[in-house]
Amino acid sequence: MPTDDYPSTRTTPFDSPAAWKAADFAGKDDITVELTPRHIDAFDAALKRLNSRGLNEIRRNDFLLPDIADDIRDW
């Protein structure tokens, strides 16, 4: 059920040069990232810091992941 906070699911394709298309990837390995326990721990810690906030209150600087920043940059 759509709400003002969460728009309904898009049902038409994006028509943009920036849109990814299946032909852009040889297989799922091109779009898959394997998370290690270190990654999961970093995400869990960040989420715990934000637990009491609403989605509209979270900003980019609130969700820094310094322990895995190099990995994220490489993804």
C-alpha positions in Angstrom: 0.0 0.0 0.0 1.7 3.3 -1.1 2.0 6.1 1.3 3.5 9.6 1.1 6.7 8.3 2.7 7.1 5.4 0.4 6.0 5.9 -3.3 4.5 3.0 -5.2 6.8 0.7 -7.2 7.8 1.9 -10.6 6.2 -0.2 -13.4 7.8 1.4 -16.4 11.4 1.2 -17.5 13.8 4.2 -16.9 14.6 5.8 -20.2 18.0 7.3 -19.6 21.5 6.7 -20.8 22.4 6.3 -17.1 20.0 3.4 -16.6 21.5 0.0 -16.3 20.4 -2.7 -18.7 20.8 -6.5 -18.5 23.0 -6.4 -21.6 25.5 -4.2 -19.7 26.4 -7.3 -17.5 27.8 -10.6 -18.5 26.3 -12.3 -15.4 25.3 -11.9 -11.9 28.9 -11.8 -10.7 29.1 -8.4 -12.4 26.4 -7.0 -10.0 27.0 -9.1 -6.9 29.0 -8.1 -3.8 29.8 -10.7 -1.2 29.5 -9.3 2.2 32.0 -10.5 4.8 31.3 -10.5 8.6 33.4 -7.3 8.7 30.9 -5.6 6.2 27.9 -6.8 8.1 29.3 -5.6 11.4 29.9 -2.2 10.0 26.4 -2.0 8.6 24.9 -3.2 11.9 26.9 -0.6 13.9 25.7 2.2 11.6 22.1 1.0 11.8 22.2 0.9 15.6 23.4 4.5 15.7 20.3 5.5 13.6 17.8 3.2 15.2 15.7 5.9 16.9 15.5 8.2 13.8 12.9 8.4 11.1 13.9 7.9 7.5 13.5 11.6 6.7 15.9 12.5 9.5 18.8 10.5 8.2 21.5 12.3 6.2 24.5 11.0 4.4 26.9 12.0 7.2 24.9 10.0 9.7 25.7 6.8 7.9 29.4 6.8 7.5 31.1 3.5 7.2 34.8 4.2 7.8 35.7 0.6 8.5 34.6 -0.5 5.0 34.9 2.7 3.1 37.7 1.4 0.8 35.6 -1.6 -0.1 32.5 0.4 -0.9 34.6 2.8 -3.1 35.8 -0.3 -5.0 32.3 -1.7 -5.5 
